[in-house]
Amino acid sequence: MSKIIRTEPNKVLSRAVEYHGFVYLQGCTARDTAKDVKGQTADVLAQIDALLETHGTDNTRLLQALIWVKDIRDREGMNEIWSAWLPAGGAPVRACVASNMADPRILVEIMVTACK
């Protein structure tokens, strides 16, 4: 039986789950919700970088991204930071939708799947 590795699990979720060389991350939100969408996106991507590194991979190995923005009009600003963060030619499959957030100060949430 293959081992499942859970990073920082709690009663509700794990920050990441690794199984068979795939790494599934939680939906990450900004730690500082006073920032604009670009600042929140940069914070989220830094968290994603750290979680991927914990599991021995990085953003060059992304397979899928799910992105929620509070206001779809913020998509352009989020995409500016997102596109600069992605390696050239390394964009994953992706969905980006507007959504009511659990906390109204959260402007963006990103969840990715990567491989090792």
N, CA, C and O atoms as a GROMACS GRO file, in nm:
protein
  464
    1MET      N    1   0.085  -0.118   0.000
    1MET     CA    2   0.000   0.000   0.000
    1MET      C    3   0.090   0.124   0.000
    1MET      O    4   0.185   0.132   0.078
    2SER      N    5   0.059   0.220  -0.086
    2SER     CA    6   0.137   0.343  -0.096
    2SER      C    7   0.109   0.434   0.022
    2SER      O    8  -0.003   0.442   0.073
    3LYS      N    9   0.214   0.502   0.063
    3LYS     CA   10   0.205   0.592   0.177
    3LYS      C   11   0.141   0.725   0.136
    3LYS      O   12   0.171   0.777   0.028
    4ILE      N   13   0.054   0.779   0.221
    4ILE     CA   14  -0.004   0.911   0.204
    4ILE      C   15   0.062   1.002   0.306
    4ILE      O   16   0.060   0.973   0.426
    5ILE      N   17   0.120   1.112   0.260
    5ILE     CA   18   0.187   1.209   0.348
    5ILE      C   19   0.098   1.332   0.359
    5ILE      O   20   0.064   1.394   0.259
    6ARG      N   21   0.062   1.366   0.483
    6ARG     CA   22  -0.023   1.483   0.507
    6ARG      C   23   0.060   1.589   0.580
    6ARG      O   24   0.122   1.560   0.682
    7THR      N   25   0.059   1.710   0.528
    7THR     CA   26   0.133   1.820   0.588
    7THR      C   27   0.040   1.904   0.675
    7THR      O   28  -0.061   1.956   0.626
    8GLU      N   29   0.073   1.916   0.802
    8GLU     CA   30  -0.003   1.996   0.898
    8GLU      C   31  -0.153   1.967   0.896
    8GLU      O   32  -0.233   2.059   0.878
    9PRO      N   33  -0.191   1.841   0.915
    9PRO     CA   34  -0.334   1.812   0.916
    9PRO      C   35  -0.400   1.864   1.044
    9PRO      O   36  -0.337   1.870   1.150
   10ASN      N   37  -0.527   1.902   1.031
   10ASN     CA   38  -0.607   1.938   1.149
   10ASN      C   39  -0.743   1.871   1.132
   10ASN      O   40  -0.758   1.782   1.048
   11LYS      N   41  -0.841   1.911   1.210
   11LYS     CA   42  -0.972   1.847   1.204
   11LYS      C   43  -1.045   1.870   1.072
   11LYS      O   44  -1.133   1.792   1.035
   12VAL      N   45  -1.008   1.977   1.000
   12VAL     CA   46  -1.081   2.015   0.880
   12VAL      C   47  -1.005   1.983   0.752
   12VAL      O   48  -1.066   1.938   0.654
   13LEU      N   49  -0.874   2.006   0.750
   13LEU     CA   50  -0.796   1.989   0.627
   13LEU      C   51  -0.649   1.972   0.657
   13LEU      O   52  -0.603   1.992   0.770
   14SER      N   53  -0.575   1.934   0.555
   14SER     CA   54  -0.429   1.932   0.559
   14SER      C   55  -0.382   2.043   0.467
   14SER      O   56  -0.451   2.077   0.370
   15ARG      N   57  -0.266   2.101   0.496
   15ARG     CA   58  -0.213   2.206   0.407
   15ARG      C   59  -0.173   2.146   0.273
   15ARG      O   60  -0.182   2.212   0.170
   16ALA      N   61  -0.128   2.020   0.275
   16ALA     CA   62  -0.093   1.950   0.152
   16ALA      C   63  -0.106   1.800   0.176
   16ALA      O   64  -0.096   1.752   0.289
   17VAL      N   65  -0.130   1.728   0.068
   17VAL     CA   66  -0.134   1.582   0.072
   17VAL      C   67  -0.052   1.531  -0.046
   17VAL      O   68  -0.071   1.575  -0.160
   18GLU      N   69   0.040   1.439  -0.017
   18GLU     CA   70   0.123   1.379  -0.121
   18GLU      C   71   0.089   1.232  -0.133
   18GLU      O   72   0.078   1.160  -0.033
   19TYR      N   73   0.072   1.187  -0.258
   19TYR     CA   74   0.039   1.047  -0.283
   19TYR      C   75   0.087   1.010  -0.423
   19TYR      O   76   0.055   1.078  -0.520
   20HIS      N   77   0.163   0.903  -0.433
   20HIS     CA   78   0.212   0.853  -0.562
   20HIS      C   79   0.281   0.959  -0.646
   20HIS      O   80   0.266   0.962  -0.768
   21GLY      N   81   0.358   1.048  -0.582
   21GLY     CA   82   0.431   1.150  -0.655
   21GLY      C   83   0.350   1.272  -0.695
   21GLY      O   84   0.400   1.360  -0.765
   22PHE      N   85   0.225   1.277  -0.651
   22PHE     CA   86   0.142   1.394  -0.675
   22PHE      C   87   0.126   1.471  -0.544
   22PHE      O   88   0.115   1.411  -0.437
   23VAL      N   89   0.126   1.603  -0.555
   23VAL     CA   90   0.113   1.689  -0.436
   23VAL      C   91  -0.009   1.777  -0.458
   23VAL      O   92  -0.016   1.855  -0.553
   24TYR      N   93  -0.105   1.764  -0.368
   24TYR     CA   94  -0.230   1.840  -0.372
   24TYR      C   95  -0.224   1.943  -0.260
   24TYR      O   96  -0.208   1.907  -0.144
   25LEU      N   97  -0.238   2.070  -0.294
   25LEU     CA   98  -0.232   2.175  -0.192
   25LEU      C   99  -0.372   2.222  -0.156
   25LEU      O  100  -0.465   2.215  -0.236
   26GLN      N  101  -0.383   2.270  -0.034
   26GLN     CA  102  -0.506   2.334   0.012
   26GLN      C  103  -0.530   2.461  -0.069
   26GLN      O  104  -0.440   2.508  -0.140
   27GLY      N  105  -0.648   2.517  -0.059
   27GLY     CA  106  -0.672   2.650  -0.113
   27GLY      C  107  -0.600   2.749  -0.023
   27GLY      O  108  -0.632   2.758   0.095
   28CYS      N  109  -0.505   2.822  -0.077
   28CYS     CA  110  -0.425   2.917   0.001
   28CYS      C  111  -0.482   3.057  -0.014
   28CYS      O  112  -0.516   3.100  -0.124
   29THR      N  113  -0.491   3.128   0.098
   29THR     CA  114  -0.534   3.267   0.099
   29THR      C  115  -0.425   3.352   0.164
   29THR      O  116  -0.338   3.299   0.234
   30ALA      N  117  -0.431   3.481   0.142
   30ALA     CA  118  -0.329   3.573   0.194
   30ALA      C  119  -0.332   3.578   0.346
   30ALA      O  120  -0.438   3.572   0.408
   31ARG      N  121  -0.214   3.590   0.403
   31ARG     CA  122  -0.203   3.610   0.548
   31ARG      C  123  -0.237   3.752   0.586
   31ARG      O  124  -0.288   3.778   0.695
   32ASP      N  125  -0.210   3.848   0.495
   32ASP     CA  126  -0.240   3.989   0.520
   32ASP      C  127  -0.352   4.031   0.426
   32ASP      O  128  -0.329   4.061   0.309
   33THR      N  129  -0.473   4.031   0.478
   33THR     CA  130  -0.590   4.062   0.395
   33THR      C  131  -0.610   4.212   0.375
   33THR      O  132  -0.707   4.253   0.311
   34ALA      N  133  -0.520   4.294   0.429
   34ALA     CA  134  -0.528   4.439   0.404
   34ALA      C  135  -0.468   4.474   0.269
   34ALA      O  136  -0.489   4.585   0.220
   35LYS      N  137  -0.394   4.382   0.207
   35LYS     CA  138  -0.331   4.407   0.077
   35LYS      C  139  -0.434   4.402  -0.035
   35LYS      O  140  -0.542   4.344  -0.020
   36ASP      N  141  -0.400   4.465  -0.149
   36ASP     CA  142  -0.485   4.458  -0.267
   36ASP      C  143  -0.469   4.320  -0.331
   36ASP      O  144  -0.395   4.236  -0.281
   37VAL      N  145  -0.539   4.297  -0.442
   37VAL     CA  146  -0.538   4.164  -0.503
   37VAL      C  147  -0.398   4.123  -0.548
   37VAL      O  148  -0.363   4.006  -0.539
   38LYS      N  149  -0.317   4.218  -0.595
   38LYS     CA  150  -0.182   4.184  -0.637
   38LYS      C  151  -0.098   4.142  -0.516
   38LYS      O  152  -0.024   4.044  -0.522
   39GLY      N  153  -0.109   4.215  -0.408
   39GLY     CA  154  -0.035   4.181  -0.286
   39GLY      C  155  -0.080   4.049  -0.228
   39GLY      O  156   0.003   3.969  -0.185
   40GLN      N  157  -0.211   4.025  -0.228
   40GLN     CA  158  -0.261   3.898  -0.177
   40GLN      C  159  -0.216   3.783  -0.267
   40GLN      O  160  -0.180   3.676  -0.218
   41THR      N  161  -0.218   3.803  -0.397
   41THR     CA  162  -0.175   3.698  -0.489
   41THR      C  163  -0.028   3.664  -0.467
   41THR      O  164   0.008   3.546  -0.463
   42ALA      N  165   0.057   3.765  -0.452
   42ALA     CA  166   0.200   3.741  -0.426
   42ALA      C  167   0.219   3.663  -0.297
   42ALA      O  168   0.303   3.573  -0.291
   43ASP      N  169   0.143   3.696  -0.193
   43ASP     CA  170   0.151   3.625  -0.066
   43ASP      C  171   0.110   3.479  -0.083
   43ASP      O  172   0.177   3.388  -0.033
   44VAL      N  173   0.000   3.456  -0.153
   44VAL     CA  174  -0.049   3.320  -0.177
   44VAL      C  175   0.056   3.238  -0.254
   44VAL      O  176   0.081   3.123  -0.220
   45LEU      N  177   0.114   3.297  -0.357
   45LEU     CA  178   0.213   3.224  -0.437
   45LEU      C  179   0.339   3.192  -0.357
   45LEU      O  180   0.402   3.089  -0.379
   46ALA      N  181   0.376   3.280  -0.265
   46ALA     CA  182   0.490   3.251  -0.177
   46ALA      C  183   0.458   3.131  -0.087
   46ALA      O  184   0.544   3.047  -0.062
   47GLN      N  185   0.335   3.124  -0.039
   47GLN     CA  186   0.294   3.010   0.043
   47GLN      C  187   0.296   2.882  -0.040
   47GLN      O  188   0.339   2.777   0.008
   48ILE      N  189   0.248   2.890  -0.163
   48ILE     CA  190   0.249   2.774  -0.252
   48ILE      C  191   0.392   2.728  -0.277
   48ILE      O  192   0.421   2.609  -0.272
   49ASP      N  193   0.483   2.822  -0.304
   49ASP     CA  194   0.624   2.788  -0.323
   49ASP      C  195   0.677   2.710  -0.203
   49ASP      O  196   0.743   2.607  -0.219
   50ALA      N  197   0.648   2.758  -0.083
   50ALA     CA  198   0.698   2.693   0.039
   50ALA      C  199   0.640   2.553   0.056
   50ALA      O  200   0.713   2.460   0.091
   51LEU      N  201   0.511   2.537   0.031
   51LEU     CA  202   0.449   2.404   0.044
   51LEU      C  203   0.504   2.308  -0.060
   51LEU      O  204   0.531   2.192  -0.030
   52LEU      N  205   0.519   2.355  -0.182
   52LEU     CA  206   0.575   2.268  -0.286
   52LEU      C  207   0.717   2.227  -0.251
   52LEU      O  208   0.755   2.111  -0.269
   53GLU      N  209   0.796   2.321  -0.201
   53GLU     CA  210   0.934   2.289  -0.162
   53GLU      C  211   0.937   2.185  -0.050
   53GLU      O  212   1.022   2.096  -0.050
   54THR      N  213   0.845   2.196   0.044
   54THR     CA  214   0.836   2.097   0.152
   54THR      C  215   0.820   1.956   0.096
   54THR      O  216   0.867   1.859   0.156
   55HIS      N  217   0.753   1.945  -0.017
   55HIS     CA  218   0.728   1.815  -0.079
   55HIS      C  219   0.823   1.783  -0.194
   55HIS      O  220   0.800   1.690  -0.271
   56GLY      N  221   0.932   1.861  -0.205
   56GLY     CA  222   1.034   1.830  -0.303
   56GLY      C  223   0.998   1.860  -0.447
   56GLY      O  224   1.044   1.792  -0.539
   57THR      N  225   0.915   1.961  -0.468
   57THR     CA  226   0.879   2.000  -0.603
   57THR      C  227   0.869   2.151  -0.611
   57THR      O  228   0.901   2.220  -0.514
   58ASP      N  229   0.827   2.204  -0.725
   58ASP     CA  230   0.818   2.349  -0.741
   58ASP      C  231   0.718   2.383  -0.851
   58ASP      O  232   0.652   2.295  -0.906
   59ASN      N  233   0.707   2.512  -0.882
   59ASN     CA  234   0.605   2.555  -0.977
   59ASN      C  235   0.634   2.515  -1.122
   59ASN      O  236   0.551   2.540  -1.210
   60THR      N  237   0.749   2.456  -1.149
   60THR     CA  238   0.776   2.403  -1.284
   60THR      C  239   0.703   2.270  -1.305
   60THR      O  240   0.700   2.218  -1.417
   61ARG      N  241   0.646   2.214  -1.199
   61ARG     CA  242   0.581   2.082  -1.205
   61ARG      C  243   0.430   2.092  -1.181
   61ARG      O  244   0.367   1.992  -1.147
   62LEU      N  245   0.373   2.211  -1.198
   62LEU     CA  246   0.229   2.229  -1.178
   62LEU      C  247   0.148   2.156  -1.284
   62LEU      O  248   0.184   2.156  -1.402
   63LEU      N  249   0.040   2.095  -1.242
   63LEU     CA  250  -0.051   2.027  -1.334
   63LEU      C  251  -0.183   2.101  -1.346
   63LEU      O  252  -0.238   2.114  -1.456
   64GLN      N  253  -0.234   2.150  -1.232
   64GLN     CA  254  -0.368   2.210  -1.230
   64GLN      C  255  -0.371   2.323  -1.128
   64GLN      O  256  -0.304   2.317  -1.025
   65ALA      N  257  -0.450   2.425  -1.158
   65ALA     CA  258  -0.473   2.534  -1.062
   65ALA      C  259  -0.622   2.569  -1.063
   65ALA      O  260  -0.685   2.577  -1.168
   66LEU      N  261  -0.674   2.589  -0.944
   66LEU     CA  262  -0.810   2.638  -0.927
   66LEU      C  263  -0.798   2.771  -0.854
   66LEU      O  264  -0.738   2.779  -0.747
   67ILE      N  265  -0.855   2.875  -0.913
   67ILE     CA  266  -0.841   3.010  -0.857
   67ILE      C  267  -0.979   3.070  -0.838
   67ILE      O  268  -1.064   3.068  -0.928
   68TRP      N  269  -0.999   3.125  -0.719
   68TRP     CA  270  -1.121   3.196  -0.687
   68TRP      C  271  -1.084   3.342  -0.659
   68TRP      O  272  -0.992   3.369  -0.582
   69VAL      N  273  -1.154   3.434  -0.721
   69VAL     CA  274  -1.138   3.575  -0.691
   69VAL      C  275  -1.271   3.628  -0.639
   69VAL      O  276  -1.378   3.586  -0.683
   70LYS      N  277  -1.262   3.721  -0.545
   70LYS     CA  278  -1.384   3.778  -0.488
   70LYS      C  279  -1.462   3.856  -0.595
   70LYS      O  280  -1.585   3.848  -0.602
   71ASP      N  281  -1.389   3.929  -0.678
   71ASP     CA  282  -1.448   4.012  -0.782
   71ASP      C  283  -1.378   3.979  -0.913
   71ASP      O  284  -1.257   3.995  -0.924
   72ILE      N  285  -1.452   3.933  -1.011
   72ILE     CA  286  -1.392   3.890  -1.138
   72ILE      C  287  -1.315   4.004  -1.205
   72ILE      O  288  -1.228   3.980  -1.287
   73ARG      N  289  -1.348   4.128  -1.170
   73ARG     CA  290  -1.273   4.242  -1.225
   73ARG      C  291  -1.130   4.246  -1.172
   73ARG      O  292  -1.046   4.317  -1.229
   74ASP      N  293  -1.100   4.172  -1.064
   74ASP     CA  294  -0.964   4.163  -1.010
   74ASP      C  295  -0.880   4.058  -1.084
   74ASP      O  296  -0.761   4.042  -1.056
   75ARG      N  297  -0.943   3.988  -1.176
   75ARG     CA  298  -0.871   3.880  -1.247
   75ARG      C  299  -0.747   3.932  -1.319
   75ARG      O  300  -0.644   3.866  -1.318
   76GLU      N  301  -0.757   4.048  -1.381
   76GLU     CA  302  -0.643   4.102  -1.455
   76GLU      C  303  -0.523   4.128  -1.363
   76GLU      O  304  -0.410   4.093  -1.397
   77GLY      N  305  -0.547   4.190  -1.247
   77GLY     CA  306  -0.438   4.215  -1.152
   77GLY      C  307  -0.380   4.087  -1.096
   77GLY      O  308  -0.258   4.075  -1.082
   78MET      N  309  -0.466   3.991  -1.065
   78MET     CA  310  -0.419   3.861  -1.018
   78MET      C  311  -0.336   3.793  -1.126
   78MET      O  312  -0.229   3.739  -1.098
   79ASN      N  313  -0.385   3.797  -1.252
   79ASN     CA  314  -0.314   3.733  -1.364
   79ASN      C  315  -0.176   3.795  -1.386
   79ASN      O  316  -0.083   3.724  -1.425
   80GLU      N  317  -0.161   3.924  -1.361
   80GLU     CA  318  -0.031   3.990  -1.377
   80GLU      C  319   0.073   3.925  -1.286
   80GLU      O  320   0.185   3.895  -1.329
   81ILE      N  321   0.037   3.904  -1.161
   81ILE     CA  322   0.129   3.842  -1.064
   81ILE      C  323   0.145   3.693  -1.094
   81ILE      O  324   0.256   3.641  -1.092
   82TRP      N  325   0.036   3.626  -1.122
   82TRP     CA  326   0.036   3.482  -1.154
   82TRP      C  327   0.126   3.453  -1.274
   82TRP      O  328   0.210   3.364  -1.268
   83SER      N  329   0.108   3.528  -1.382
   83SER     CA  330   0.185   3.505  -1.505
   83SER      C  331   0.334   3.528  -1.485
   83SER      O  332   0.417   3.456  -1.540
   84ALA      N  333   0.370   3.629  -1.405
   84ALA     CA  334   0.512   3.656  -1.376
   84ALA      C  335   0.573   3.544  -1.292
   84ALA      O  336   0.693   3.518  -1.302
   85TRP      N  337   0.492   3.478  -1.211
   85TRP     CA  338   0.538   3.370  -1.122
   85TRP      C  339   0.558   3.239  -1.198
   85TRP      O  340   0.646   3.160  -1.162
   86LEU      N  341   0.478   3.216  -1.301
   86LEU     CA  342   0.487   3.091  -1.376
   86LEU      C  343   0.615   3.084  -1.457
   86LEU      O  344   0.660   3.185  -1.511
   87PRO      N  345   0.675   2.964  -1.466
   87PRO     CA  346   0.790   2.948  -1.556
   87PRO      C  347   0.744   2.958  -1.702
   87PRO      O  348   0.631   2.921  -1.735
   88ALA      N  349   0.831   3.007  -1.788
   88ALA     CA  350   0.797   3.019  -1.930
   88ALA      C  351   0.753   2.883  -1.986
   88ALA      O  352   0.822   2.783  -1.970
   89GLY      N  353   0.638   2.882  -2.050
   89GLY     CA  354   0.585   2.759  -2.109
   89GLY      C  355   0.535   2.658  -2.008
   89GLY      O  356   0.508   2.543  -2.045
   90GLY      N  357   0.521   2.698  -1.882
   90GLY     CA  358   0.485   2.602  -1.777
   90GLY      C  359   0.349   2.622  -1.714
   90GLY      O  360   0.326   2.579  -1.601
   91ALA      N  361   0.258   2.686  -1.785
   91ALA     CA  362   0.125   2.709  -1.728
   91ALA      C  363   0.048   2.578  -1.713
   91ALA      O  364   0.046   2.497  -1.806
   92PRO      N  365  -0.016   2.557  -1.597
   92PRO     CA  366  -0.099   2.438  -1.579
   92PRO      C  367  -0.237   2.458  -1.640
   92PRO      O  368  -0.270   2.568  -1.684
   93VAL      N  369  -0.317   2.354  -1.643
   93VAL     CA  370  -0.459   2.373  -1.674
   93VAL      C  371  -0.515   2.454  -1.558
   93VAL      O  372  -0.466   2.445  -1.445
   94ARG      N  373  -0.619   2.534  -1.585
   94ARG     CA  374  -0.662   2.626  -1.481
   94ARG      C  375  -0.807   2.664  -1.498
   94ARG      O  376  -0.859   2.670  -1.609
   95ALA      N  377  -0.871   2.690  -1.385
   95ALA     CA  378  -1.003   2.753  -1.382
   95ALA      C  379  -0.991   2.875  -1.291
   95ALA      O  380  -0.920   2.872  -1.191
   96CYS      N  381  -1.062   2.981  -1.327
   96CYS     CA  382  -1.064   3.101  -1.245
   96CYS      C  383  -1.207   3.152  -1.243
   96CYS      O  384  -1.264   3.184  -1.348
   97VAL      N  385  -1.266   3.160  -1.124
   97VAL     CA  386  -1.404   3.201  -1.112
   97VAL      C  387  -1.420   3.302  -0.999
   97VAL      O  388  -1.338   3.308  -0.908
   98ALA      N  389  -1.525   3.381  -1.007
   98ALA     CA  390  -1.560   3.472  -0.898
   98ALA      C  391  -1.638   3.393  -0.794
   98ALA      O  392  -1.717   3.305  -0.826
   99SER      N  393  -1.614   3.427  -0.667
   99SER     CA  394  -1.677   3.351  -0.560
   99SER      C  395  -1.693   3.437  -0.435
   99SER      O  396  -1.612   3.524  -0.408
  100ASN      N  397  -1.800   3.411  -0.360
  100ASN     CA  398  -1.810   3.469  -0.227
  100ASN      C  399  -1.708   3.400  -0.139
  100ASN      O  400  -1.700   3.277  -0.137
  101MET      N  401  -1.630   3.477  -0.068
  101MET     CA  402  -1.525   3.422   0.017
  101MET      C  403  -1.574   3.408   0.160
  101MET      O  404  -1.668   3.477   0.201
  102ALA      N  405  -1.511   3.319   0.236
  102ALA     CA  406  -1.549   3.297   0.376
  102ALA      C  407  -1.528   3.423   0.459
  102ALA      O  408  -1.603   3.450   0.553
  103ASP      N  409  -1.426   3.501   0.424
  103ASP     CA  410  -1.396   3.628   0.490
  103ASP      C  411  -1.401   3.734   0.380
  103ASP      O  412  -1.329   3.719   0.281
  104PRO      N  413  -1.481   3.837   0.392
  104PRO     CA  414  -1.494   3.936   0.284
  104PRO      C  415  -1.365   4.011   0.252
  104PRO      O  416  -1.358   4.077   0.148
  105ARG      N  417  -1.265   4.004   0.337
  105ARG     CA  418  -1.136   4.070   0.310
  105ARG      C  419  -1.047   3.986   0.218
  105ARG      O  420  -0.951   4.038   0.162
  106ILE      N  421  -1.079   3.859   0.202
  106ILE     CA  422  -1.002   3.771   0.114
  106ILE      C  423  -1.041   3.801  -0.031
  106ILE      O  424  -1.159   3.795  -0.067
  107LEU      N  425  -0.941   3.834  -0.112
  107LEU     CA  426  -0.966   3.870  -0.252
  107LEU      C  427  -0.933   3.759  -0.350
  107LEU      O  428  -0.984   3.758  -0.462
  108VAL      N  429  -0.848   3.664  -0.308
  108VAL     CA  430  -0.807   3.556  -0.397
  108VAL      C  431  -0.774   3.431  -0.316
  108VAL      O  432  -0.721   3.440  -0.205
  109GLU      N  433  -0.806   3.316  -0.371
  109GLU     CA  434  -0.769   3.187  -0.314
  109GLU      C  435  -0.720   3.100  -0.429
  109GLU      O  436  -0.783   3.094  -0.535
  110ILE      N  437  -0.607   3.032  -0.407
  110ILE     CA  438  -0.549   2.950  -0.513
  110ILE      C  439  -0.519   2.811  -0.457
  110ILE      O  440  -0.463   2.796  -0.348
  111MET      N  441  -0.556   2.710  -0.534
  111MET     CA  442  -0.530   2.570  -0.500
  111MET      C  443  -0.462   2.504  -0.619
  111MET      O  444  -0.511   2.514  -0.732
  112VAL      N  445  -0.351   2.437  -0.596
  112VAL     CA  446  -0.278   2.374  -0.707
  112VAL      C  447  -0.252   2.227  -0.680
  112VAL      O  448  -0.253   2.180  -0.566
  113THR      N  449  -0.229   2.156  -0.788
  113THR     CA  450  -0.182   2.018  -0.786
  113THR      C  451  -0.053   2.015  -0.867
  113THR      O  452  -0.045   2.073  -0.975
  114ALA      N  453   0.048   1.947  -0.813
  114ALA     CA  454   0.177   1.935  -0.882
  114ALA      C  455   0.223   1.791  -0.874
  114ALA      O  456   0.168   1.710  -0.799
  115CYS      N  457   0.323   1.759  -0.952
  115CYS     CA  458   0.386   1.628  -0.942
  115CYS      C  459   0.532   1.648  -0.903
  115CYS      O  460   0.585   1.758  -0.909
  116LYS      N  461   0.595   1.539  -0.862
  116LYS     CA  462   0.734   1.546  -0.821
  116LYS      C  463   0.826   1.521  -0.937
  116LYS      O  464   0.948   1.523  -0.920
   0.00000   0.00000   0.00000
